[in-house]
Amino acid sequence: MDKDSHDAEHRLTELEIKASYTEDLLEQLNLLVYRQQQQIDALAQQVASLRQQAPDPAFGAARNPRDELPPHY
């Protein structure tokens, strides 16, 4: 094997190693994004549930007029 052929083989091996690391990193990042989306979905469901549980002040919630006064009164 001559020097040029050896250099080309070495460069090819290095590229294969880098490609392997890149594929592994991409798989890890995809898993991370998937898990984060699951967390976002769960939090969105919790927010929706809390909104349903919270009384809507526009519909019949009795308000005390004192609650409307500014704090300096």
One Martini backbone bead per residue (centre of mass of N, CA, C, O) as a GRO file, in nm:
protein
   73
    1MET     BB    1   0.096   0.037   0.023
    2ASP     BB    2   0.055   0.355  -0.016
    3LYS     BB    3   0.036   0.661   0.119
    4ASP     BB    4  -0.232   0.758  -0.014
    5SER     BB    5  -0.400   0.511   0.059
    6HIS     BB    6  -0.361   0.532   0.364
    7ASP     BB    7  -0.479   0.817   0.399
    8ALA     BB    8  -0.760   0.752   0.284
    9GLU     BB    9  -0.829   0.532   0.490
   10HIS     BB   10  -0.802   0.709   0.740
   11ARG     BB   11  -1.015   0.919   0.661
   12LEU     BB   12  -1.248   0.719   0.635
   13THR     BB   13  -1.242   0.621   0.926
   14GLU     BB   14  -1.291   0.897   1.057
   15LEU     BB   15  -1.568   0.945   0.919
   16GLU     BB   16  -1.708   0.696   1.038
   17ILE     BB   17  -1.680   0.780   1.330
   18LYS     BB   18  -1.829   1.051   1.309
   19ALA     BB   19  -2.095   0.931   1.204
   20SER     BB   20  -2.151   0.758   1.451
   21TYR     BB   21  -2.163   0.990   1.658
   22THR     BB   22  -2.387   1.147   1.512
   23GLU     BB   23  -2.606   0.930   1.528
   24ASP     BB   24  -2.610   0.911   1.836
   25LEU     BB   25  -2.679   1.206   1.892
   26LEU     BB   26  -2.944   1.213   1.733
   27GLU     BB   27  -3.087   0.999   1.904
   28GLN     BB   28  -3.069   1.151   2.172
   29LEU     BB   29  -3.220   1.408   2.078
   30ASN     BB   30  -3.483   1.271   1.997
   31LEU     BB   31  -3.547   1.164   2.280
   32LEU     BB   32  -3.553   1.438   2.420
   33VAL     BB   33  -3.782   1.561   2.253
   34TYR     BB   34  -3.992   1.348   2.320
   35ARG     BB   35  -3.993   1.393   2.628
   36GLN     BB   36  -4.066   1.694   2.619
   37GLN     BB   37  -4.338   1.656   2.475
   38GLN     BB   38  -4.465   1.493   2.701
   39GLN     BB   39  -4.442   1.718   2.914
   40ILE     BB   40  -4.606   1.929   2.764
   41ASP     BB   41  -4.867   1.766   2.745
   42ALA     BB   42  -4.908   1.730   3.051
   43LEU     BB   43  -4.916   2.034   3.120
   44ALA     BB   44  -5.156   2.106   2.938
   45GLN     BB   45  -5.356   1.925   3.091
   46GLN     BB   46  -5.326   2.064   3.365
   47VAL     BB   47  -5.419   2.344   3.277
   48ALA     BB   48  -5.696   2.260   3.177
   49SER     BB   49  -5.790   2.147   3.449
   50LEU     BB   50  -5.755   2.411   3.612
   51ARG     BB   51  -5.951   2.581   3.443
   52GLN     BB   52  -6.202   2.408   3.514
   53GLN     BB   53  -6.178   2.451   3.833
   54ALA     BB   54  -6.188   2.740   3.799
   55PRO     BB   55  -6.344   3.013   3.863
   56ASP     BB   56  -6.552   3.233   3.694
   57PRO     BB   57  -6.589   3.571   3.750
   58ALA     BB   58  -6.821   3.626   3.528
   59PHE     BB   59  -6.989   3.370   3.674
   60GLY     BB   60  -7.126   3.433   3.984
   61ALA     BB   61  -6.902   3.545   4.147
   62ALA     BB   62  -6.875   3.652   4.452
   63ARG     BB   63  -6.806   3.987   4.533
   64ASN     BB   64  -6.622   4.192   4.722
   65PRO     BB   65  -6.590   4.531   4.739
   66ARG     BB   66  -6.326   4.532   4.908
   67ASP     BB   67  -6.152   4.389   4.684
   68GLU     BB   68  -6.161   4.659   4.495
   69LEU     BB   69  -5.986   4.810   4.669
   70PRO     BB   70  -5.736   4.977   4.727
   71PRO     BB   71  -5.475   4.940   4.957
   72HIS     BB   72  -5.493   5.256   5.076
   73TYR     BB   73  -5.795   5.220   5.224
   0.00000   0.00000   0.00000
